[in-house]
Amino acid sequence: FLSKDDAGEPIGLEGLSLYCHEVAVPVVAVGGITAENAGQALAAGAVGVAVMSAITSAPDVAEAAGRILEKID
């Protein structure tokens, strides 16, 4: 399930980290965020994460959202 087909190539965690340290505004990580990488995105410098597919495509959306929250708390 893709919410945007025109988003371009992912920059990955390394690109996110570089970007977060280059700009003077808060950065929110968007695209491909999962329970496995949400904490890593925050550790890379993002002030938040935006999650869609990892929750909406899960069989149990409440459980999926809870797993992500556990990882970022």
C-alpha positions as CSV (number, residue, x, y, z in Angstrom):
1,F,0.0,0.0,0.0
2,L,1.5,3.3,-1.1
3,S,0.1,6.6,-0.1
4,K,2.3,8.6,-2.6
5,D,3.7,7.3,-5.8
6,D,5.6,10.5,-6.6
7,A,7.7,10.8,-3.5
8,G,11.0,10.0,-5.1
9,E,13.8,7.7,-3.8
10,P,14.1,7.1,-0.1
11,I,17.1,8.9,1.5
12,G,17.5,6.3,4.3
13,L,18.6,6.8,7.9
14,E,22.0,8.2,6.9
15,G,20.4,10.7,4.5
16,L,17.9,11.7,7.2
17,S,20.6,12.3,9.7
18,L,22.6,14.5,7.3
19,Y,19.5,16.4,6.4
20,C,18.5,16.9,10.1
21,H,21.9,18.3,10.9
22,E,22.0,20.6,7.8
23,V,18.7,22.4,8.2
24,A,17.6,24.9,10.9
25,V,14.0,23.7,11.1
26,P,12.5,20.6,12.8
27,V,12.3,17.5,10.5
28,V,9.6,14.9,10.6
29,A,10.5,11.5,9.0
30,V,8.0,10.4,6.5
31,G,7.8,7.3,4.3
32,G,8.5,3.7,5.1
33,I,8.3,4.3,8.9
34,T,7.7,1.0,10.8
35,A,8.0,-0.1,14.4
36,E,11.5,-1.4,13.5
37,N,12.8,2.0,12.3
38,A,10.8,4.7,14.0
39,G,13.2,4.9,16.9
40,Q,16.1,5.0,14.5
41,A,14.6,7.9,12.7
42,L,14.3,9.9,15.9
43,A,17.8,8.9,16.9
44,A,18.9,10.3,13.5
45,G,17.6,13.7,14.4
46,A,14.0,13.8,13.4
47,V,11.6,15.4,15.9
48,G,8.8,13.1,14.9
49,V,7.6,10.4,12.5
50,A,4.6,10.2,10.3
51,V,3.2,6.7,9.9
52,M,0.5,5.4,7.6
53,S,1.1,2.1,5.8
54,A,2.6,0.3,8.8
55,I,-0.7,1.0,10.7
56,T,-3.4,0.9,8.0
57,S,-2.1,-2.3,6.4
58,A,-1.8,-4.2,9.7
59,P,-4.5,-6.8,10.6
60,D,-4.8,-5.1,14.0
61,V,-4.3,-1.3,13.7
62,A,-4.4,-0.7,17.4
63,E,-1.7,-3.3,18.0
64,A,0.4,-1.9,15.2
65,A,0.1,1.7,16.5
66,G,0.9,0.5,20.0
67,R,4.1,-1.3,18.8
68,I,5.3,1.9,17.1
69,L,4.6,4.0,20.3
70,E,6.5,1.5,22.4
71,K,9.5,1.9,20.1
72,I,9.6,5.7,20.3
73,D,8.8,6.2,24.0
